Amino acid sequence: WLAGVRILPNPSSGKTWVELPNRQVKLLRIQVTDMSGRVWQTLENIGAQNRFEIDGTRLPAGVYALRLQTGAESGVALLVIQP
């Protein structure tokens, strides 16, 4: 299911959208972490939407891991924040 996930825009300098290809996928959590593992943002219990907003306006420039979790599966997509 992660193969069809889109991160738009990427790279970004502000708000970013995570788009899921399948509305049937119920995300329980999206966690934004930097490469050292520090958690910058967490969205929980977000349900069966297919588009989610990540606010990158407060993130320092760098590469971040978006950890996407459903009840049974998890995956990681990368997000680049530019100054």
C-alpha positions in Angstrom: 0.0 0.0 0.0 2.9 2.4 0.6 4.0 2.2 -3.1 1.2 4.6 -4.1 1.6 7.1 -1.3 2.5 10.6 -2.6 4.2 13.4 -0.7 3.4 16.8 -2.3 5.3 19.0 -2.7 8.5 17.2 -2.0 10.9 19.0 -1.4 8.8 21.6 0.5 9.3 24.8 2.4 5.9 24.8 4.1 2.8 22.7 4.1 3.0 19.3 2.6 0.2 16.8 1.7 0.4 13.0 2.2 -2.0 11.4 -0.3 -3.0 7.7 -0.1 -3.9 5.8 -3.2 -6.7 3.9 -1.5 -9.4 5.3 0.7 -9.9 1.9 2.3 -6.6 2.2 4.1 -7.2 3.5 7.6 -4.2 5.3 9.0 -3.8 5.3 12.7 -0.7 7.5 12.9 1.7 9.6 10.9 4.9 10.5 12.7 7.4 13.0 11.4 11.0 12.4 12.7 14.3 13.8 11.7 17.2 11.5 10.8 18.4 11.4 14.4 15.0 10.0 15.5 13.7 13.2 17.1 9.9 13.3 16.8 8.7 16.7 15.4 5.0 16.0 14.7 2.5 13.2 15.3 -1.0 12.8 13.8 -3.0 10.1 15.5 -6.4 8.4 15.0 -6.8 10.0 11.6 -9.1 7.4 10.0 -10.0 6.6 6.4 -9.2 9.9 4.7 -7.0 9.8 1.7 -5.2 13.2 2.2 -3.4 14.6 5.2 -1.6 17.8 5.9 1.9 18.0 7.4 2.8 21.5 8.6 6.5 21.9 7.7 6.7 25.6 8.4 8.3 25.0 11.8 10.7 22.3 10.7 14.4 23.2 10.2 15.7 22.4 6.7 16.7 18.8 6.3 15.4 15.3 5.5 12.5 13.8 7.6 11.0 10.4 7.8 7.2 10.1 7.7 6.3 7.0 9.5 2.9 5.8 8.3 1.1 3.2 10.4 -2.1 1.3 9.9 -3.4 -1.4 12.3 -1.4 -4.1 10.6 1.3 -2.4 8.5 3.8 0.4 8.6 6.1 2.1 6.2 8.4 5.1 5.8 8.4 7.9 3.2 11.0 10.7 3.1 10.2 14.4 3.1 12.8 17.1 2.3 12.3 20.5 3.9 14.1 23.4 2.3 14.8 26.8 3.8 
